[in-house]
Amino acid sequence: MTKPFNLLVLSLLCLLTFTLLVQSKTGKDMPTTTQTSDSKRIIIAQKHAVSTLDPAVATDTGSIRLIANIFEGLVRFKPGTAQIEPCLATSWKVSEDGLIYTFDLRRGVSFHDGIALDASAVQASVQKQIANRPKDATTYSDFVYAPLEKIKIIDQYTIEFHLKYPYAPLLNNLAMPMAAPIVSPATSHLPTDKLGAHPAGTGPFSYAGQEENGILLKANLDYWNDPPPTEEILFISEPAAEQRVQKLLSGQIDIALDLTFAQTAQLRFQGYPVLRDTGLDIGYLGFYTDREPFNQAAVRQAVVCSINHQEILENLWPQETRPAHGPLPPSVLGYNTKLTQVKYEPDKSAQLLQEAGFDKGLSFTLITYTEPRPYSPGGGKVLAEALAKSLAGHNITVKVQAYPWQQFKQALTRREGDAFLYGWISDNGDPDNFLSTLLAENQINNGLNITRYHGKALETLLASGRRTADSETRQQIYHQAQQIINQDAPWLILNHSLHHAATSPQIQGFILSPTDWPLLYGVAKVY
């Protein structure tokens, strides 16, 4: 669950106390209830621009955040979690062979243009998403509907999804704001590039046009649930984080997204509620397991047990990232703090290297990226150099080769170096999207399994996890899979990103989510 936090670094505490004393002398007092003039409107500032309001083509965070509140899918992520809950479908059942998903649709739902939701509208929406896929590019619809064979209408409010093969992550796919939301049948005749100008979903807010430097959403008074408590929400784009902070302090905005820990700590000391949540991502050190020197598990283990990654990350970016226990973030099915990776045991490293024939030490090249990433806020080069410095104390010499992001991805394709720093940002929050995508044998040729690690036992478990609909059984499967992965050490999962935000004291009901697209239905401004 997302919740306010009070973990502060002592040195930052002192600095902020001094800052507050200075600000109190310059007239910057505690926020008052008169700072924001319009109680019917909530203004949200994010660093991202908005490129489209069409779920079929949206890939950027700025657009997805609006789409998630304009459109809805058959299911959705429960706010603050990566758990699935009903939305436009009130219930569903899965056939025994896992090939048919039967959805019971919610009655009395209308799109923003007044058209009623029914099974034919769902079918038309999905068919539009699939039909509009460009031939020369991969889109989210390729991912969402990859297992789909056909859609069958049973009656006005019952629809079946028939799959080509059992695929347990389907519900997570259908909860995403990209490609999965149900759009109005009235937009079926519009080209994809025009749909974004006429967005009509069933969500709690509808598109009301552009205003100032932002996009205005208005409450859907005909929403199938109670109308939202807020009449208007204005999303503005403000790339500079300090400007978002200042606008919150001056009452120009009500919610500031995409902040750092230091910025939220500053705001917290001035009476502003702050929030933090762990992202659906991983940053990791990967090894090319199909060639020397890392084709030996003992050599990989020697490197991993020489790295105190928690200490390194706390020194680099305290409170900006979350050190990882393993390959799954906390909100993902199968996460278990008892399933730890190879532990930091520097004394064991020399023994492992000696047994592997590297008694005189080990040298390897580590390639990385220069730019910041969500899981690496200071950039990969800084992290790589910190890892190299740590390993140097254990008779392991690391040459760091850093590239700009696009050049780095090309270097990965060429398989330069011996190891690499990389990361993965999940779309659907399912364990399959981490473990199968990054470690399954069939992901080697497409370049996602960069380590080229695979094994029969792991393959069997990953295939079972993908086919099994029961969540309890899946959880046990992924626990077993992690035990194998942790022992063989094809990678060292370093950390997850942290999302930070702050609101005015008048805001109630705002919840951050690991998905990083907050649902705003229950948000209100109260005086």
N, C-alpha and C positions, 0 to 999 in steps of 0.2 A: 504494500500500500504506500502511496505517496503521503508524506506527512511533513510538517515543519520540523526543522532539526536545529540542534544547538551545539554541534561539535565545532569548536573553534580552536585554532592554533593559538598558543599563548602569545607568541610574538605579534600575531595579527590583532589580538585583543588589545594589546598595548597601543598599537598603531591606530586602531579605530577609536579608542578612547581619546587619544590626542586629537584625532580628526574631528570628533564630535565637539570637543572643547573649542576648537577653532571655529567650527561652524556655528556654535551657539553665540559666539561673539560677533558673527557676521549676519546674524538675523535669520539663519536657517533653522527654524524650530520644528517641533514635532508636527506631523500632518494634522490638519483639521478637517472637519466634515464639510467645509465650504470650499475646498480646493477644486473640486470637479463640479462644473456648473449644471450638467445635465444628468439627472438621476435615472433617466430612461435609457441612456446610452452607455455602453461599456466600450472603451477604446483599448485595443490590444496592439502592442508594438512588437514586431519580430524583426530579426536581421535579414530575413529572406524576402526576395521579391516574389510576386505571384505571376506566373506565366500563362496559366490556363485554369478554367473551371470545368474542363471536360475530364471525367474520370478515366476515359480511354487512353488519353495521352499524357496525363500528369505523371511526373517522375520526381518533381522537386518538392522539398518540405513546405515551402511557402504556399504553394498551390494546394497540396494535400491537406493542410490544416483547414482551409476553407471548405474544400470538397467534403471532408469528414463531417461537417456540420450542415451542409446543404443536401447531401445525398445519404441514403442508407442502403445497407445490404440485407440479405435474408437473416444474417446474424451479425453480431458486432463484438468488439472487445469490451468487456466490462470496464468502465472508467477506472483508471489507476492500475490496471492489470493487463495480462495477455491471455486472460480466460475468456472463453466464448460464452455468450448469452444470447437469448432470442432477440430479434428485432422485427423485420418484416415477416419473418416466419415465427409463429408462436411456439412451434414444436417441430420435431423431425424424427425420423427413424431410419436406421440403416439395415439393409437386408443382411441376411446371415453370411452371404458370400462377399459382402462389402462393396457390391457393384451398383446398388441402387440406393440413393438418398431421397426419401420422400419428405417434402416440406409442406406443412399446413400453414397457409398464408393468413396474415392478420386481416380481419374484416374491418370495413369502415375507414380504410386508408385512401387518401387522395394525394396525387402529385400537386406541386405548387400551381400547375396550370389547370387544376380542377379535374383532371382525368382520374378515374378510379383505378386503384391497384387491384390486379387480379392475375391469374396464372398466365394469361396471354401477354400481359404487360411484362411479366418476368421473362417469359420466353423471348419476346421481341428485344428486350434489353440485352440479354446474353448474346443473342444472334447478332445484334449490331456490334457488340464488342469484338466478336470473333471475325465478322465480315470485314471490319475496318482495319484489320491488322496489315501493316505495310509488308510487302514481300521481301524487302531487303533489310529489315531491321527486326530485332527481337523486342517485343513489348510486354507489358505486364499481363495482357490477356493471354499471351503464350504460356506464362507461368500459371496464372489463375485457372485457366480452362484446359491445361495440357491433358489431364486425365479424362476429360469429358467426351463421351461418344455422341450422346443426343439428350434432348430435353423432351419429356412427354407430359402433356397436360392431362390430368386425370379428371378434374372438374374445375369449376370456376376458382376455387381456392386451394386446390391441391396440385402440386407439380412434382415430377420426378426428374432427378439428375441421374442418367445412366452413364457409368464410367467404363472405360476400356480396361481398367485394372483397379484393384482395391487401392485406395489412396486415403489414408487416415487424415492427412493434413488438409483435406478439402475444406473443412469448416473454417480453419484459420485463413485459408486463401479467400474464402467468401466474406470474411470480416474486413478485408483491407479496403481502403478508400480508392485504390488504384484498380481500375477495370471491373471490380466486383459490384459496385453500387448499381442499384436499379434506377434507370433513367426513364423519363416519361416517353410513352409511345409516340407522342407528338414530335419528338426530336429524331425519330427514326429516319426521316427523310433528309435531315440536315447532314451535310458533310462534317467530318470529324472536326475540321478547323472552325466550323460555325457553331457547333454545339456549345462550346465554352461561352459564347455570347448569349445563349438562351438556356441557361442551366435550369432544369426543372426536376427536382428530386422529391423525396417525401420527408426530408429532414426537418428538425425543429426551427431552422432558419432558411429563408429564401434570399436569393440574390436581389439586391435593390439598386445596383449601379455603382459607379465610381464617385468618390467624393474626396475633395482635397487631394491628399497623396495616398489615399487608401481605397478599400473596397467595402461597401456597406452591405450588411446582412440585416434583414428584418425578421421579427418573430413570425413564425407560421401559426396564425391564430386558428387554423383548421387542423393542427397537428393531431395525430391519433391518440397521443397522450395529452395531459394538461398542457396548455400553451406555456411556452417558456416564460420565466419571471422577468426577463429582460426584453425590452421592445426592440432595441437595435444594438448591433455589434459592429464596430468599425475596426477593420484590420488595417494597420499602416505598416509600411516597411521602413525601418530605420537601421541601416547597416552598422552604425557605430554604437557599440554597447554602452559607452558612457553617455551618449545622447539618450538612449532608452532609460538609463538610470535617472538622468536629470529631468526628463519629461515625467517620470513617475513622481519624483520629489516635488515638482512644481504643479502637479495635478493635471497635466495635459493628457496623461494616459492613466489607465486603471490597472493594466496588467503588462508586465515587461517579461518577455520570453528571451531565451538564448543568452542568459547571463553567466558570469563566472561565479565561483564560490566567493571570492573576495568581494565582488559587487553585492551579492546577496547578504553577505555578512555585514557590510556597511549599511545596507538598507534595514536589516533586522535591528541593528542598534538604534535606528531612528524610528522604530515602531512599526515597520512594515512587515507583514507576513511573508515569509519566504518558503520555498518548496524545493525539494530535490528528489530525483528518481533515477534509477539505474537504467541505462539504455539497453536495447535489444541488439547488442553487438559484442564483438571481442577484438582485442588487439593481440597479436601473437608472434612469436619467433618460430619460424618453420624451417625444417631441414629437408634437403633433397635426399630422401631415404633410398633412392634407387642407385646411388653412386657414392664412391668414397669421398670423405671419410664417414659419412653419416648413413651408410648402408648397414652399419652395425648398431644395434640397439644400445649396446654398452657405451658407445661413443656419444650417442645422443643423450643418454642418461647422465654421462659424466658432465656434459655441458649444463644440462638442466639442474643437476644437484649442486652446481657451482654458482648458481644465480639466486640471490635473495631478491626476487622481483618485487616483493611487497615493500622492502626497504628502499629499493631504487625508485619506485614510483612515488613513495611518500616523500622522498627527497626532491624529486623532480617536480611533481604536480600534486602537492597535498590537497586533498578534498576536491580535486578536479577529475580524477578517475577513481575507479574502484578496483583494487587488486582482485584478481580472479582466483577462485578455487579450482575451476575446471572449465571445460568448453561450453557450458551453458550459463547464461545470465540467470539471476535469482528468480525472475518471473516466469521462466520457461519450464514446461513439464519435464521432469527428470533431473532438475537441479537438486544437488545433495551435497551439503558441506562436508559430509563424511567421506566422500569420494575425492580424495586429494590427488594431485599430480605427484610426480617424483619430488620428494622434499629437498629443501636446501640442506645438504649434508656435504660440506666442502671436503671433509676428511675422506669421504667415500670416492670423490672424484679421481684422486690419484690412483687408487686401487683399480677403478674401472678402466682408466686410460692404460694402465700397465697391462691389465688382462687383455686389452684390445690391441696391444702392440705399440702404444704411444707413450712408453715410459719416459721418453725425453721431452714430452710435451706435445701439444696439438696446436696447429695453425689453420685458420680458415678465413675465407672472405665472406663478409656479411653485407648484402645489398639492402638499401633502404630508400625512403623517400624524404624529401626536404620539408614539404609543406605540413602544416597542422592537419590532423584528422580528428573526428569526434572522439576516438579512442586514444588519440595521441596529440593533445592540445599544443604541445611545444614542438611538434614535428618528429619524424622518425630518426633524423640524423642525431638529434640530441639524445634520444633514447638509445640508439645504437652505440653511441660513444660511451654512455653510462654502462651499458652491458659489457662493452669491450674492456673498460677500466676494471670492472668487477672481475671479469674472467682472467685478466692479466695476473691477478694475485693467486691464481690457481694453475699456473703453468699452461694457460690457454691463450694464444695470441690471436687477436681478431683484427683483420683489416676491414675498415668500414668504407663502403663505396655508396655515396648518396646521389640520387637523381631527382630532378623535378618530377611531379606525380605522373604525368603522361609518359615521360621517358622511363621512369621506374617500371611502369606496367609493361613497357616494351622489353625492358631488361629481364623481367620475370618470364615473359614469353620466350626469350632467348635462353632462359635458365642460367643467367650469369651467377657467379659466385657459388658458394657452397650452402649458404643459408640465407634467409631473408626475413625482414620484418614486414608484416602485412596485417590486414584486419578484415572483418566481415560484419556488415550491417544487415540484420535479418529484416525481411519484409513481413513475414506472416507469424513470427514468434513461435514457430513449432520446432521441436528438437530436430526433426528431419532436415529443416532448413539450415541447421548448423552442421550436424554430423554427417548426414548423407551427402549434402552439397559439397562439403570440403574434404571428405575422406573416402567416399565410395569409389570403387574401381571404375565405374562407368562415368565418373566425373574427371577422369584423367585426360581424355582426348579433348574435352572442351576447355581445359585449362583451369578449372575450378579446384581440382585436387592437385595443387601445385607441389605438395610434398611427394606425391605418387605413392603414398603409403596405402596399403590395403592388406587384407587377410581374410581367409575363409570364415573364421568364426565371427569376425566383425561384420562381414558381408551378410551373413545369415541373420544376425541380429538387426542390422539396419533394414533389411528387406522385411523382416517380421514387424518391426516398428512402423513401417510405412503401410503395411496391410492390416494391422490390428486396430479396430475402432475403439476398443475399451481402453479408457485412459489409465486405469490402474495397471492393466497388463502392459501397456506401453511404457509406463513409468519404470516398471521393473526391467523391461527390455533395455531401456536407455541407461539404467544403472549398470547393467552388465556390460554394455558397450563402452561406457566410460572407464570401467575397470581395465578393459583390454587396452584402450587408447592410452590411459595414464601410465600403464606399465611399459608399453612400447615406446612412448615419448616421441612421436613423429613431430611434435611441436611442444612449445611451452606457451600456454595461454597466460598472457600477462595481466590483462585488465579489461574492464568495461568502461564505457563513457558514463558521465553523470550529467543529467539535465538539471539546470537551475532556472528558477523563475521567481518573481516577486509580484505582489499585488498591493493595491491600496488597502488601508484598514477597512474600508467600506465594502470590499468584495467578499462575498460568501459563496461557497459551493464550487470553487475552482480547484480542480485536481489535475496534477501532472500525470502523464502516463508513460510507461516505458516505450510505447510506440512513438512518442514525441509529436503526436497530433491530438491535443486535448479536445474532449467533447464538452461543449459549452451549454448544453441543455439546462443544467441546474444552476448556472452561475447567475448571481444577482448582486446588485449594488444596494446596500441597506444603510440607512442613516439613523 
